């Protein structure tokens, strides 16, 4: 018989057998080998008493019928155990073999075991059992995160398609306060969004986040120094915590979150098994409701719930949340073009950078609301994101002096410059700007008119513009010709027109219009 049992175990076997359980189920229930149960059932069958009679016997009588003492020859066995002690001392010596020590044992033992039994007893006594260690978790030190292996589902309302969704699980190991959320995928943006929601749920930040070796979290897995995903590392920097991935193929590093996943199957998955959800928001709303009850369950030994342990112990050890929520960053590489802009491919638009970086290779860091341009790890430009395709987004301080001057061109700019040289110059510029269908053409013509003051002076330019306005000829070429041909200078003809007098001198012999009525 492989093992010997005491009378209490025998009575349990008899009771379960009378209840109709098979030998296999009896062994599984009591944690006893099926072969041991089979052996005792054969002994019960060979006994001249019925099972009920055996069950009615007291422990002493039952032990007398089925003794629990071992049948091993203690002298022979003790001799073998002493040999094993010497074997263990030499176990790490180079060239060690069991066969060598077995030959020594055979030479000294009175009644040696066979080689097979020799090894069987040794490995039974010194079984290579990989032990586990009870880890003590400091409050607020770590947050374990993982995705559940089994997915939940929702139904597209329009098409009726059943869509599987991932389930994110996070747990603070000291209090075992748990957070669960459904999301579309395990991609980087969903992972970071779930981590953000988890930290908001806890109302604080731990010192480190222990993650699995997901591609969305770890670019290159390593047992000793993993390469963290750039976006996830930036997320950790924003929340002032560290990322500590578990070792590959070592689930014991995050055993608590693995257990939390299994508990989520029982406390969250199972109650929702017959429910139908038409949106992720509805699914998460029900998860949140079940999560409140789950975190409120009492631990039998601690006589407190996860929520109570979190509130009374762990919450005060968490670092405060930052003032703003993290926005997921993406990255692009771009060369600064000759005109001082980088091309932003996601929106097909352009953003200015300081002109001294023309021709340099830069990295663009962008979120849903901002665009940052970095050169050698230093930010050189920051813009609000404008998703309009083909747009040029400019900051004046990025432009050179010549570019800044041209960037100021506008109708008001030219009107201000024209007003310095006279009201008639201003009138001509306003007329020129109002007639142009394409603003830049009107700007050039207006600038040409204003620049004439350099050669002819402001007074002559104003007079020339006055003549052009009177003749409805307010163009750059007409004004230039008036100045070039000195037509702007006062003459008797123009002065008389201005004073509303006739150019014919008064004389007594000259008849006026009244003579011809």
C-alpha positions as CSV (number, residue, x, y, z in Angstrom):
1,X,0.0,0.0,0.0
2,X,1.4,3.4,-0.9
3,X,0.3,5.2,2.2
4,X,-1.2,4.3,5.6
5,X,-4.1,6.2,7.0
6,X,-5.4,6.9,10.5
7,X,-8.9,5.8,11.6
8,X,-10.5,9.2,11.0
9,X,-9.4,9.1,7.4
10,X,-10.8,5.6,7.0
11,X,-14.2,6.7,8.4
12,X,-14.3,9.5,5.9
13,X,-13.6,7.1,3.0
14,X,-16.4,4.8,4.2
15,X,-18.8,7.7,4.6
16,X,-18.2,9.1,1.2
17,X,-18.4,5.6,-0.4
18,X,-21.8,5.1,1.3
19,X,-22.9,8.5,-0.2
20,X,-22.2,7.1,-3.6
21,X,-18.9,8.7,-4.5
22,X,-16.5,6.8,-6.7
23,X,-13.0,6.0,-5.5
24,X,-11.5,8.7,-7.8
25,X,-13.8,11.4,-6.4
26,X,-13.2,10.2,-2.8
27,X,-9.4,10.6,-3.4
28,X,-9.9,14.1,-5.0
29,X,-12.1,15.2,-2.1
30,X,-9.8,14.0,0.7
31,X,-6.5,14.7,-1.1
32,X,-5.6,11.1,-1.1
33,X,-4.1,9.0,-3.9
34,X,-6.8,7.0,-5.8
35,X,-4.6,3.9,-5.5
36,X,-4.6,4.2,-1.7
37,X,-8.4,4.5,-1.7
38,X,-8.6,1.5,-4.0
39,X,-6.4,-0.5,-1.6
40,X,-8.4,0.3,1.5
41,X,-11.7,-0.4,-0.3
42,X,-10.4,-3.9,-1.1
43,X,-9.5,-4.4,2.5
44,X,-12.9,-3.3,3.6
45,X,-14.5,-5.8,1.1
46,X,-12.3,-8.6,2.5
47,X,-13.3,-7.8,6.1
48,X,-16.1,-9.8,7.7
49,X,-17.9,-6.6,8.8
50,X,-20.1,-4.4,6.7
51,X,-19.2,-0.8,5.9
52,X,-21.8,0.5,8.3
53,X,-20.5,-1.7,11.0
54,X,-17.0,-0.5,10.4
55,X,-18.3,3.1,10.5
56,X,-19.9,2.4,13.9
57,X,-16.6,1.2,15.5
58,X,-14.6,3.5,17.7
59,X,-11.2,4.6,16.5
60,X,-9.2,2.1,18.6
61,X,-11.1,-0.9,17.3
62,X,-10.8,0.4,13.7
63,X,-7.1,0.9,14.1
64,X,-6.7,-2.6,15.4
65,X,-8.4,-4.0,12.2
66,X,-6.5,-1.6,9.9
67,X,-3.2,-0.6,11.6
68,X,-1.8,2.8,10.5
69,X,1.8,2.0,11.5
70,X,4.3,1.7,8.7
71,X,5.6,-1.6,7.3
72,X,9.0,-0.2,6.5
73,X,12.1,-2.0,8.1
74,X,13.4,0.8,10.2
75,X,16.9,-0.5,10.6
76,X,17.4,-1.1,6.9
77,X,15.7,2.3,6.1
78,X,17.8,4.2,8.7
79,X,20.9,2.8,7.1
80,X,19.8,4.1,3.7
81,X,19.0,7.6,5.1
82,X,22.5,7.8,6.7
83,X,24.0,7.0,3.2
84,X,21.9,9.8,1.7
85,X,23.4,12.3,4.2
86,X,26.8,11.6,2.8
87,X,25.6,11.8,-0.8
88,X,24.1,15.3,-0.2
89,X,27.5,16.6,1.1
90,X,29.2,15.5,-2.1
91,X,26.4,16.4,-4.4
92,X,28.0,19.6,-5.8
93,X,31.4,18.0,-6.3
94,X,32.6,17.8,-10.0
95,X,32.1,14.2,-11.4
96,X,29.4,13.2,-8.9
97,X,27.3,10.2,-9.9
98,X,24.6,8.3,-8.0
99,X,26.0,5.0,-9.3
100,X,29.3,5.6,-7.5
101,X,27.7,6.2,-4.2
102,X,25.3,3.3,-4.7
103,X,28.2,0.9,-5.1
104,X,29.7,2.3,-1.9
105,X,26.3,1.7,-0.2
106,X,26.1,-1.9,-1.5
107,X,29.5,-2.6,-0.1
108,X,28.7,-1.5,3.4
109,X,24.9,-2.3,3.8
110,X,23.8,-5.6,5.3
111,X,20.6,-5.8,3.2
112,X,20.9,-3.1,0.5
113,X,18.0,-1.8,-1.6
114,X,18.1,-2.3,-5.4
115,X,19.4,0.7,-7.5
116,X,15.9,1.6,-8.6
117,X,14.6,1.7,-5.0
118,X,17.7,3.5,-4.0
119,X,16.9,6.4,-6.4
120,X,13.2,6.3,-5.7
121,X,13.8,6.8,-1.9
122,X,16.3,9.5,-2.5
123,X,14.1,11.5,-4.8
124,X,11.1,11.0,-2.6
125,X,13.1,12.4,0.4
126,X,14.7,15.2,-1.5
127,X,12.0,16.1,-4.0
128,X,12.8,19.1,-6.3
129,X,9.8,21.1,-5.3
130,X,10.0,24.7,-6.5
131,X,8.9,26.6,-3.4
132,X,7.0,29.9,-3.5
133,X,7.7,32.9,-1.3
134,X,5.1,35.0,0.5
135,X,5.9,38.5,-0.7
136,X,5.2,41.4,1.5
137,X,3.9,44.4,-0.4
138,X,4.5,47.9,1.0
139,X,1.4,50.2,0.7
140,X,1.5,52.6,-2.3
141,X,4.6,51.0,-3.7
142,X,3.3,49.2,-6.8
143,X,0.3,48.9,-9.1
144,X,0.0,45.6,-10.9
145,X,-1.7,45.7,-14.3
146,X,-2.7,43.0,-16.8
147,X,-5.2,42.1,-19.5
148,X,-7.6,39.2,-18.9
149,X,-7.1,36.2,-21.1
150,X,-10.9,35.9,-21.8
151,X,-12.8,38.6,-23.5
152,X,-16.2,40.2,-23.0
153,X,-18.5,41.1,-25.9
154,X,-20.8,43.8,-27.1
155,X,-23.2,44.0,-30.0
156,X,-23.2,46.6,-32.7
157,X,-26.7,48.1,-32.6
158,X,-26.9,48.7,-36.4
159,X,-25.4,45.5,-37.8
160,X,-25.9,43.1,-34.9
161,X,-22.2,42.1,-35.1
162,X,-20.8,40.6,-31.9
163,X,-17.6,42.5,-31.1
164,X,-15.0,41.1,-28.6
165,X,-13.4,43.6,-26.2
166,X,-10.4,43.4,-24.0
167,X,-10.6,43.6,-20.2
168,X,-8.0,45.6,-18.3
169,X,-7.4,44.7,-14.6
170,X,-5.3,46.7,-12.1
171,X,-4.7,45.9,-8.4
172,X,-2.9,47.6,-5.5
173,X,-1.2,44.6,-3.9
174,X,-1.2,45.8,-0.3
175,X,-5.0,46.3,0.0
176,X,-5.8,44.3,-3.1
177,X,-8.1,47.2,-4.2
178,X,-9.1,46.3,-7.8
179,X,-10.0,48.2,-10.9
180,X,-11.5,46.6,-14.0
181,X,-12.3,48.3,-17.4
182,X,-13.3,47.0,-20.8
183,X,-11.5,48.6,-23.8
184,X,-11.3,48.0,-27.6
185,X,-7.8,46.5,-27.8
186,X,-4.5,46.0,-26.1
187,X,-2.9,48.7,-28.2
188,X,-0.8,51.5,-26.7
189,X,-3.5,54.2,-26.7
190,X,-6.0,51.8,-25.0
191,X,-3.5,50.6,-22.4
192,X,-2.5,54.2,-21.5
193,X,-6.1,55.3,-21.3
194,X,-6.9,52.4,-19.0
195,X,-3.9,53.2,-16.8
196,X,-5.0,56.8,-16.6
197,X,-8.5,55.8,-15.6
198,X,-7.2,53.4,-13.0
199,X,-5.0,56.1,-11.4
200,X,-8.0,58.5,-11.4
201,X,-10.1,55.7,-9.8
202,X,-7.5,55.3,-7.0
203,X,-7.1,59.0,-6.6
204,X,-3.3,58.8,-6.5
205,X,-0.1,57.4,-8.1
206,X,2.1,54.5,-6.8
207,X,5.9,54.5,-7.0
208,X,5.9,51.9,-9.8
209,X,3.6,50.2,-12.3
210,X,4.3,46.5,-12.8
211,X,3.1,45.5,-16.3
212,X,3.2,42.4,-18.4
213,X,5.5,42.3,-21.5
214,X,2.9,43.7,-23.9
215,X,4.1,45.3,-27.1
216,X,2.1,48.4,-26.1
217,X,4.2,48.6,-22.9
218,X,7.5,47.0,-23.7
219,X,9.4,47.4,-27.0
220,X,12.0,44.8,-26.2
221,X,11.5,42.3,-23.4
222,X,14.4,41.4,-21.2
223,X,14.8,39.4,-18.0
224,X,17.0,42.1,-16.5
225,X,16.6,45.4,-18.4
226,X,13.5,45.7,-20.7
227,X,13.1,48.5,-23.2
228,X,10.0,50.4,-22.3
229,X,7.7,51.8,-25.0
230,X,8.4,55.5,-25.5
231,X,4.8,56.6,-25.0
232,X,4.4,54.5,-21.9
233,X,7.7,55.9,-20.5
234,X,6.4,59.4,-21.2
235,X,3.2,58.5,-19.4
236,X,5.2,57.4,-16.4
237,X,7.2,60.6,-16.5
238,X,4.0,62.7,-16.5
239,X,2.6,60.8,-13.5
240,X,6.0,60.7,-11.7
241,X,6.3,57.0,-11.4
242,X,8.4,54.1,-12.8
243,X,7.6,51.3,-15.1
244,X,8.8,47.9,-13.9
245,X,7.9,45.1,-16.4
246,X,7.6,41.6,-15.0
247,X,10.2,39.0,-16.2
248,X,9.2,37.1,-19.3
249,X,7.4,33.8,-18.6
250,X,7.3,34.6,-14.8
251,X,3.7,35.0,-13.8
252,X,4.7,34.7,-10.2
253,X,6.1,38.2,-10.4
254,X,2.6,39.5,-10.6
255,X,0.7,36.7,-9.0
256,X,-1.8,39.0,-7.3
257,X,-3.1,40.5,-10.6
258,X,-3.2,37.0,-12.1
259,X,-5.5,36.0,-9.2
260,X,-7.5,39.2,-9.6
261,X,-8.2,38.2,-13.2
262,X,-9.6,34.9,-12.1
263,X,-11.7,36.6,-9.4
264,X,-12.9,39.0,-12.1
265,X,-14.2,36.0,-14.1
266,X,-16.2,34.9,-11.0
267,X,-17.4,38.3,-9.7
268,X,-17.9,40.3,-12.9
269,X,-17.9,38.0,-16.0
270,X,-20.3,35.4,-14.6
271,X,-23.0,37.8,-13.3
272,X,-23.1,39.5,-16.8
273,X,-23.1,36.2,-18.8
274,X,-26.7,36.7,-20.0
275,X,-26.6,40.5,-20.5
276,X,-26.3,42.2,-23.9
277,X,-24.5,45.5,-24.3
278,X,-24.7,47.8,-27.3
279,X,-21.8,50.1,-26.4
280,X,-18.6,50.1,-24.5
281,X,-19.9,52.8,-22.1
282,X,-22.9,50.6,-21.1
283,X,-20.5,47.6,-20.5
284,X,-18.2,49.6,-18.3
285,X,-21.1,51.1,-16.4
286,X,-22.2,47.6,-15.4
287,X,-18.6,46.6,-14.6
288,X,-18.3,49.6,-12.4
289,X,-21.5,48.6,-10.5
290,X,-20.2,45.0,-10.0
291,X,-16.8,46.3,-9.0
292,X,-18.3,48.3,-6.1
293,X,-19.8,45.1,-4.7
294,X,-16.6,43.1,-5.3
295,X,-14.3,45.6,-3.5
296,X,-16.8,45.7,-0.7
297,X,-16.6,41.9,0.1
298,X,-15.0,41.1,3.4
299,X,-11.8,39.1,3.7
300,X,-12.4,36.3,6.1
301,X,-9.1,36.5,7.9
302,X,-8.7,40.3,7.9
303,X,-12.3,41.0,8.7
304,X,-12.2,44.0,6.3
305,X,-12.9,44.7,2.7
306,X,-10.6,45.8,0.0
307,X,-12.1,49.2,0.0
308,X,-11.7,49.6,3.8
309,X,-8.1,48.5,3.6
310,X,-7.4,50.9,0.8
311,X,-9.1,53.8,2.6
312,X,-7.5,53.1,6.0
313,X,-4.0,52.2,4.9
314,X,-2.9,52.4,1.3
315,X,-4.5,55.7,0.1
316,X,-2.3,57.9,2.2
317,X,0.9,56.4,0.7
318,X,-0.1,57.2,-2.9
319,X,1.4,60.3,-4.5
320,X,-1.0,63.0,-5.7
321,X,-2.2,63.1,-9.3
322,X,-0.7,65.8,-11.5
323,X,-2.8,68.9,-12.3
324,X,-3.6,67.8,-15.9
325,X,-4.4,64.5,-17.5
326,X,-1.9,62.8,-19.7
327,X,-2.3,63.2,-23.4
328,X,-1.0,60.4,-25.6
329,X,2.0,61.5,-27.7
330,X,3.0,60.2,-31.1
331,X,6.2,60.9,-32.9
332,X,7.3,61.8,-36.4
333,X,10.6,62.8,-38.0
334,X,10.8,65.9,-40.3
335,X,13.4,68.1,-41.9
336,X,13.1,71.8,-41.6
337,X,12.4,73.2,-45.1
338,X,14.0,76.2,-46.6
339,X,11.1,78.4,-45.9
340,X,11.4,77.6,-42.2
341,X,8.5,75.1,-41.7
342,X,8.3,71.3,-41.0
343,X,5.8,69.2,-42.8
344,X,3.4,67.4,-40.4
345,X,2.3,64.3,-42.3
346,X,-0.7,63.2,-40.2
347,X,-2.6,66.5,-41.0
348,X,-0.7,67.3,-44.2
349,X,0.0,70.8,-42.8
350,X,3.1,72.9,-41.9
351,X,4.4,74.4,-38.7
352,X,7.0,77.1,-38.3
353,X,10.3,76.7,-36.4
354,X,13.1,79.3,-35.7
355,X,14.7,80.1,-39.0
356,X,18.2,79.1,-37.7
357,X,17.2,75.4,-37.8
358,X,16.6,75.4,-41.6
359,X,17.9,72.1,-43.0
360,X,18.1,70.4,-39.6
361,X,16.5,67.0,-38.9
362,X,13.9,67.3,-36.1
363,X,11.4,65.1,-34.2
364,X,7.8,66.1,-33.9
365,X,6.0,65.2,-30.7
366,X,2.2,65.6,-31.1
367,X,-1.0,65.0,-29.2
368,X,-4.6,65.7,-30.0
369,X,-4.2,69.4,-29.2
370,X,-0.5,70.3,-29.5
371,X,2.5,69.9,-31.9
372,X,6.0,70.2,-30.5
373,X,9.2,70.2,-32.6
374,X,12.3,68.9,-30.9
375,X,16.0,69.2,-32.0
376,X,18.5,67.1,-30.1
377,X,16.1,66.4,-27.2
378,X,15.3,70.1,-26.9
379,X,12.0,71.7,-27.8
380,X,12.4,74.5,-30.3
381,X,8.7,75.1,-31.2
382,X,5.3,74.6,-29.7
383,X,2.0,75.1,-31.6
384,X,-1.6,74.4,-31.0
385,X,-2.7,71.6,-33.4
386,X,-4.8,72.7,-36.4
387,X,-6.1,69.7,-38.3
388,X,-7.0,71.7,-41.5
389,X,-5.1,70.2,-44.4
390,X,-2.5,72.3,-46.2
391,X,-2.5,75.0,-43.5
392,X,0.6,77.0,-42.6
393,X,0.9,77.7,-38.9
394,X,3.3,80.5,-38.2
395,X,4.7,82.2,-35.1
396,X,6.3,85.6,-35.9
397,X,9.2,85.0,-33.5
398,X,10.3,82.1,-35.7
399,X,10.8,84.2,-38.8
400,X,13.9,86.2,-39.9
401,X,13.7,90.0,-40.1
402,X,12.8,90.0,-43.8
403,X,10.2,87.3,-43.4
404,X,8.7,89.1,-40.4
405,X,8.3,92.3,-42.5
406,X,6.4,90.4,-45.2
407,X,4.3,88.5,-42.8
408,X,2.9,91.8,-41.5
409,X,1.4,92.8,-44.8
410,X,-2.3,93.4,-44.6
411,X,-4.8,96.2,-45.7
412,X,-4.4,97.9,-42.3
413,X,-0.6,97.7,-42.6
414,X,-0.6,99.6,-45.9
415,X,-3.2,102.1,-44.8
416,X,-1.1,103.0,-41.8
417,X,2.0,103.5,-44.0
418,X,0.0,105.6,-46.6
419,X,-1.6,107.9,-44.0
420,X,1.9,109.1,-43.1
421,X,2.3,110.8,-46.5
422,X,-1.1,112.4,-46.8
423,X,-4.8,111.9,-47.1
424,X,-4.7,111.6,-50.9
425,X,-2.1,108.9,-50.7
426,X,-4.3,107.0,-48.3
427,X,-7.2,107.4,-50.7
428,X,-5.3,106.0,-53.6
429,X,-4.0,103.0,-51.5
430,X,-7.6,102.3,-50.4
431,X,-8.8,102.4,-54.0
432,X,-6.0,100.1,-55.2
433,X,-6.7,97.6,-52.4
434,X,-10.4,97.5,-53.0
435,X,-10.0,96.8,-56.7
436,X,-7.7,93.8,-56.4
437,X,-9.2,90.3,-56.6
438,X,-6.0,88.8,-55.2
439,X,-4.8,90.6,-52.1
440,X,-1.1,90.0,-52.7
441,X,-1.2,91.8,-56.1
442,X,-2.9,94.8,-54.4
443,X,-0.3,94.8,-51.7
444,X,2.5,95.0,-54.2
445,X,0.9,97.9,-56.1
446,X,0.1,99.8,-52.9
447,X,3.7,99.3,-51.7
448,X,4.9,100.7,-55.1
449,X,2.8,103.8,-54.7
450,X,4.0,104.4,-51.1
451,X,7.7,103.9,-52.1
452,X,7.4,106.8,-54.6
453,X,7.9,109.2,-51.7
454,X,11.6,108.2,-51.6
455,X,12.2,109.8,-55.0
456,X,9.7,112.6,-55.0
457,X,8.9,113.3,-51.4
458,X,5.7,113.0,-49.5
459,X,4.2,116.4,-50.6
460,X,4.6,115.8,-54.3
461,X,3.3,112.2,-53.8
462,X,0.2,113.5,-52.1
463,X,-0.4,116.0,-54.9
464,X,0.0,113.4,-57.5
465,X,-2.4,111.1,-55.8
466,X,-4.9,114.0,-55.6
467,X,-4.6,114.5,-59.4
468,X,-5.0,110.7,-59.9
469,X,-8.2,110.6,-57.7
470,X,-9.7,113.5,-59.6
471,X,-9.1,111.8,-62.9
472,X,-10.2,108.4,-61.5
473,X,-6.8,107.1,-62.4
474,X,-5.6,105.8,-59.0
475,X,-3.0,103.2,-60.3
476,X,0.7,102.9,-59.7
477,X,1.6,103.6,-63.3
478,X,-0.6,106.7,-63.6
479,X,0.7,108.2,-60.3
480,X,4.3,107.4,-61.3
481,X,3.8,109.1,-64.7
482,X,2.3,112.2,-63.1
483,X,5.3,112.5,-60.9
484,X,7.8,111.7,-63.7
485,X,6.2,114.3,-66.0
486,X,5.8,116.9,-63.2
487,X,2.1,117.0,-63.7
488,X,1.6,117.1,-60.0
489,X,3.1,120.7,-59.8
490,X,0.5,123.5,-59.5
491,X,-0.3,125.3,-62.8
492,X,-2.7,128.1,-63.7
493,X,-5.0,125.7,-65.3
494,X,-5.2,123.3,-62.3
495,X,-5.2,126.2,-59.8
496,X,-8.2,127.9,-61.6
497,X,-10.1,124.6,-61.6
498,X,-9.4,124.2,-57.9
499,X,-10.6,127.8,-57.2
500,X,-13.7,127.4,-59.5
501,X,-12.6,130.5,-61.6
502,X,-12.5,130.9,-65.4
503,X,-9.1,130.9,-66.9
504,X,-10.1,133.8,-69.3
505,X,-9.2,137.2,-67.8
506,X,-11.9,139.8,-67.1
507,X,-12.3,142.5,-69.8
508,X,-15.0,145.1,-70.7
509,X,-15.2,144.0,-74.3
510,X,-15.7,140.4,-73.5
511,X,-19.3,139.3,-73.5
512,X,-20.5,136.7,-71.2
513,X,-23.1,134.0,-71.5
514,X,-25.9,136.4,-70.9
515,X,-25.2,138.0,-74.3
516,X,-26.2,134.8,-76.1
517,X,-29.6,134.2,-74.6
